């Protein structure tokens, strides 16, 4: 489990956590990736790949929301 000390380290680290400005373009890019994953999920016959593609669809969709906000 991460501690507050670990999280503070991320803020001090050059490549750690950083805030970015909201971006409609970046959000749109993640929505397109989510749509592609959803399309691939619907085409797949493999239950395993359907699960993986569903995960990426949700991940990219949520990421798009965060980037947009």
Backbone as CSV, one residue per row, in Angstrom:
resi,resn,N_x,N_y,N_z,CA_x,CA_y,CA_z,C_x,C_y,C_z
1,UNK,0.839,-1.177,0.000,0.000,0.000,0.000,0.888,1.246,0.000
2,UNK,0.534,2.198,-0.835,1.309,3.437,-0.939,1.065,4.310,0.281
3,UNK,2.120,4.963,0.710,2.005,5.864,1.846,2.040,7.300,1.336
4,UNK,1.723,8.212,2.207,1.764,9.631,1.861,3.175,10.026,1.453
5,UNK,4.177,9.414,2.073,5.577,9.686,1.728,5.848,9.330,0.264
6,UNK,5.304,8.193,-0.205,5.478,7.782,-1.593,4.813,8.763,-2.555
7,UNK,3.652,9.244,-2.195,2.927,10.181,-3.052,3.663,11.511,-3.117
8,UNK,4.193,11.968,-1.994,4.971,13.214,-1.997,6.198,13.075,-2.888
9,UNK,6.803,11.891,-2.895,7.955,11.650,-3.751,7.590,11.861,-5.228
10,UNK,6.411,11.431,-5.619,5.967,11.598,-7.006,5.904,13.071,-7.394
11,UNK,5.431,13.906,-6.494,5.345,15.336,-6.788,6.722,15.975,-6.928
12,UNK,7.696,15.494,-6.157,9.050,16.051,-6.226,9.832,15.505,-7.412
13,UNK,9.469,14.331,-7.880,10.173,13.687,-8.981,9.891,14.421,-10.289
14,UNK,10.918,14.616,-11.088,10.790,15.325,-12.362,9.711,14.704,-13.257
15,UNK,9.651,13.394,-13.297,8.690,12.697,-14.155,7.539,12.106,-13.349
16,UNK,7.278,12.660,-12.180,6.208,12.154,-11.325,4.859,12.719,-11.713
17,UNK,3.991,12.861,-10.765,2.643,13.375,-10.986,2.705,14.862,-11.319
18,UNK,1.945,15.250,-12.319,1.855,16.682,-12.641,0.448,16.983,-13.144
19,UNK,0.016,18.193,-12.910,-1.291,18.621,-13.391,-1.135,19.209,-14.782
20,UNK,-2.115,18.955,-15.628,-2.092,19.505,-16.984,-3.373,20.303,-17.199
21,UNK,-3.333,21.145,-18.201,-4.527,21.909,-18.566,-5.532,20.980,-19.253
22,UNK,-6.818,21.214,-19.062,-7.818,20.416,-19.767,-7.619,20.521,-21.283
23,UNK,-7.839,19.418,-21.976,-7.609,19.398,-23.417,-8.705,18.609,-24.126
24,UNK,-9.492,19.302,-24.913,-10.546,18.643,-25.683,-9.940,17.744,-26.757
25,UNK,-8.843,18.184,-27.368,-8.199,17.384,-28.414,-7.659,16.069,-27.865
26,UNK,-6.992,16.144,-26.730,-6.449,14.935,-26.114,-7.578,14.009,-25.683
27,UNK,-8.638,14.559,-25.137,-9.791,13.758,-24.737,-10.410,13.062,-25.948
28,UNK,-10.518,13.784,-27.041,-11.083,13.195,-28.267,-10.233,12.030,-28.759
29,UNK,-8.919,12.172,-28.660,-8.026,11.082,-29.056,-8.261,9.833,-28.214
30,UNK,-8.456,10.006,-26.923,-8.703,8.857,-26.053,-10.077,8.252,-26.315
31,UNK,-11.045,9.073,-26.672,-12.368,8.545,-27.032,-12.266,7.691,-28.297
32,UNK,-11.473,8.136,-29.266,-11.300,7.345,-30.499,-10.656,5.994,-30.191
33,UNK,-9.660,5.990,-29.300,-9.026,4.731,-28.908,-10.044,3.833,-28.213
34,UNK,-10.882,4.412,-27.357,-11.920,3.636,-26.666,-12.913,3.049,-27.665
35,UNK,-13.288,3.835,-28.668,-14.216,3.339,-29.687,-13.606,2.192,-30.480
36,UNK,-12.310,2.299,-30.799,-11.629,1.223,-31.512,-11.585,-0.053,-30.667
37,UNK,-11.302,0.101,-29.386,-11.269,-1.059,-28.494,-12.651,-1.699,-28.396
38,UNK,-13.680,-0.869,-28.323,-15.049,-1.388,-28.269,-15.386,-2.149,-29.549
39,UNK,-14.998,-1.613,-30.678,-15.249,-2.269,-31.965,-14.531,-3.619,-32.026
40,UNK,-13.274,-3.643,-31.581,-12.511,-4.892,-31.583,-13.126,-5.911,-30.629
41,UNK,-13.638,-5.430,-29.496,-14.274,-6.315,-28.530,-15.496,-6.993,-29.160
42,UNK,-16.271,-6.225,-29.899,-17.484,-6.769,-30.516,-17.150,-7.780,-31.608
43,UNK,-16.006,-7.624,-32.276,-15.607,-8.545,-33.340,-15.004,-9.839,-32.826
44,UNK,-14.435,-9.798,-31.648,-13.663,-10.927,-31.131,-14.550,-12.110,-30.759
45,UNK,-14.014,-13.304,-31.029,-14.688,-14.530,-30.618,-14.140,-15.052,-29.293
46,UNK,-13.005,-14.528,-28.888,-12.342,-14.987,-27.677,-12.871,-14.243,-26.448
47,UNK,-13.295,-15.010,-25.480,-13.804,-14.407,-24.241,-12.709,-13.600,-23.539
48,UNK,-11.493,-14.123,-23.575,-10.358,-13.437,-22.948,-10.114,-12.082,-23.602
49,UNK,-10.085,-12.046,-24.928,-9.826,-10.773,-25.625,-10.988,-9.807,-25.468
50,UNK,-12.201,-10.333,-25.372,-13.352,-9.455,-25.110,-13.164,-8.738,-23.772
51,UNK,-12.703,-9.477,-22.766,-12.472,-8.900,-21.444,-11.375,-7.849,-21.499
52,UNK,-10.290,-8.141,-22.188,-9.178,-7.200,-22.318,-9.623,-5.937,-23.046
53,UNK,-10.335,-6.101,-24.136,-10.798,-4.943,-24.910,-11.817,-4.129,-24.109
54,UNK,-12.646,-4.805,-23.316,-13.603,-4.085,-22.467,-12.856,-3.238,-21.442
55,UNK,-11.807,-3.805,-20.871,-10.992,-3.061,-19.909,-10.426,-1.795,-20.556
56,UNK,-9.833,-1.930,-21.732,-9.250,-0.769,-22.398,-10.306,0.246,-22.827
57,UNK,-11.477,-0.220,-23.168,-12.560,0.706,-23.509,-12.902,1.579,-22.307
58,UNK,-13.050,0.955,-21.156,-13.376,1.705,-19.936,-12.209,2.599,-19.533
59,UNK,-10.986,2.065,-19.565,-9.792,2.824,-19.180,-9.656,4.095,-20.018
60,UNK,-9.719,3.957,-21.326,-9.557,5.113,-22.208,-10.705,6.103,-22.049
61,UNK,-11.901,5.611,-21.798,-13.053,6.501,-21.597,-12.887,7.334,-20.328
62,UNK,-12.488,6.686,-19.248,-12.284,7.405,-17.986,-11.121,8.376,-18.121
63,UNK,-10.056,7.948,-18.784,-8.907,8.828,-18.993,-9.326,10.067,-19.786
64,UNK,-10.172,9.882,-20.787,-10.657,11.015,-21.583,-11.436,12.006,-20.718
65,UNK,-12.233,11.488,-19.805,-12.977,12.362,-18.902,-12.023,13.171,-18.035
66,UNK,-11.024,12.506,-17.453,-10.059,13.211,-16.603,-9.278,14.273,-17.370
67,UNK,-8.871,13.947,-18.591,-8.111,14.898,-19.409,-8.982,16.100,-19.780
68,UNK,-10.237,15.852,-19.990,-11.168,16.927,-20.384,-11.474,17.870,-19.225
69,UNK,-11.491,17.310,-18.008,-11.782,18.114,-16.836,-10.571,18.917,-16.441
